[in-house]
Amino acid sequence: MEKDMFWKNVLILLKNKKISQEKMCEDLGMSIYTLRSSISKQVLPRVDVAKTIADYLDSSVDFLLTGKESNEYKERLETLKTKIENIIQEEGK
């Protein structure tokens, strides 16, 4: 379930980065009580809060929800970058 996965991944990333829940809350201006309640009740945060947490953990909301990074957009950006570089090279000839 996404709710279980979201908080599980947040806690794993916090542990891996050696950041306490208290420190994250302090840095993000969140209440530790709200965080702990959300974790224990498995309540997903609002989208903007989820994004803030993901950014803080150098992750993505997608990863926090699924445990997997979505590479679809990264692949599209790489394809576009290559096309732009090819166009620039052709114009320079």
Order of alpha helices (4+ residues) and beta strands (2+ residues): alpha-alpha-alpha-alpha-alpha-alpha
